[in-house]
């Protein structure tokens, strides 16, 4: 699967990761999708590098798990760094 395939998979994985990990990570819908793409690319790259997994098919369950897992990790890191700050009223 090429770069464009991972971009499309990342958009879907970012939306799924936001459903799995609801909360106030900061950023809106488009930021979540961009983070999903980054997470999918990161997950695919790490999966192929560390575990020597075949990620050549967009319909492979391994590709989906890596993309969603990478998106969740990126959303968690984003939330820790740029999460909404508590105000005095909270």
C-alpha positions as CSV (number, residue, x, y, z in Angstrom):
1,X,0.0,0.0,0.0
2,X,1.4,3.4,-1.0
3,X,1.5,6.7,0.7
4,X,-2.0,7.7,-0.6
5,X,-3.5,4.5,0.8
6,X,-2.0,5.3,4.3
7,X,-3.4,8.8,4.0
8,X,-6.9,7.5,3.4
9,X,-6.6,4.8,6.0
10,X,-5.3,7.5,8.4
11,X,-8.3,9.7,7.9
12,X,-10.6,6.7,8.9
13,X,-8.3,5.6,11.7
14,X,-8.2,9.1,13.2
15,X,-12.0,9.2,13.3
16,X,-12.1,5.7,14.9
17,X,-9.4,6.6,17.4
18,X,-11.4,9.6,18.5
19,X,-14.4,7.4,19.0
20,X,-12.3,5.0,21.0
21,X,-10.6,7.7,23.0
22,X,-13.1,10.5,23.6
23,X,-12.2,13.4,25.6
24,X,-10.7,16.9,25.5
25,X,-7.5,16.5,23.7
26,X,-7.8,20.0,22.2
27,X,-8.1,20.7,18.5
28,X,-11.2,20.1,16.4
29,X,-12.4,17.6,13.9
30,X,-9.8,18.4,11.3
31,X,-6.9,18.3,13.8
32,X,-8.1,14.9,14.8
33,X,-8.1,13.7,11.2
34,X,-4.6,15.1,10.7
35,X,-3.4,13.4,13.8
36,X,-5.0,10.2,12.6
37,X,-3.0,10.4,9.4
38,X,0.2,11.0,11.3
39,X,-0.6,8.1,13.6
40,X,-1.4,5.8,10.8
41,X,1.8,6.6,9.0
42,X,3.7,6.2,12.3
43,X,1.9,2.9,13.2
44,X,2.6,1.5,9.7
45,X,6.2,2.5,9.7
46,X,6.8,1.2,13.2
47,X,5.0,-2.1,12.4
48,X,6.9,-2.7,9.3
49,X,10.2,-1.7,10.9
50,X,10.0,-3.4,14.3
51,X,7.9,-6.5,13.6
52,X,8.6,-6.9,9.8
53,X,4.9,-7.1,9.1
54,X,3.4,-7.0,5.7
55,X,1.3,-3.9,5.4
56,X,0.9,-3.8,1.7
57,X,-2.9,-4.2,1.7
58,X,-5.4,-1.6,2.8
59,X,-7.9,-4.5,3.7
60,X,-5.4,-6.3,5.9
61,X,-6.5,-6.4,9.6
62,X,-2.8,-5.8,10.5
63,X,-2.8,-2.5,8.6
64,X,-6.0,-1.3,10.3
65,X,-4.8,-2.3,13.8
66,X,-1.4,-0.5,13.2
67,X,-3.2,2.6,11.9
68,X,-5.7,2.8,14.7
69,X,-3.1,2.0,17.3
70,X,-0.7,4.7,16.0
71,X,-3.6,7.2,15.9
72,X,-4.5,6.5,19.5
73,X,-0.9,6.9,20.6
74,X,-0.6,10.2,18.7
75,X,-3.9,11.5,20.2
76,X,-2.7,10.5,23.7
77,X,0.5,12.4,23.2
78,X,-1.3,15.4,21.7
79,X,-3.7,15.4,24.6
80,X,-0.9,15.3,27.2
81,X,1.0,18.2,25.5
82,X,-1.8,20.4,24.2
83,X,-4.9,19.3,26.2
84,X,-7.3,21.8,27.5
85,X,-6.1,23.6,30.6
86,X,-8.4,23.7,33.6
87,X,-9.6,27.1,34.4
88,X,-10.5,28.4,37.8
89,X,-14.2,27.6,37.2
90,X,-13.5,23.9,36.6
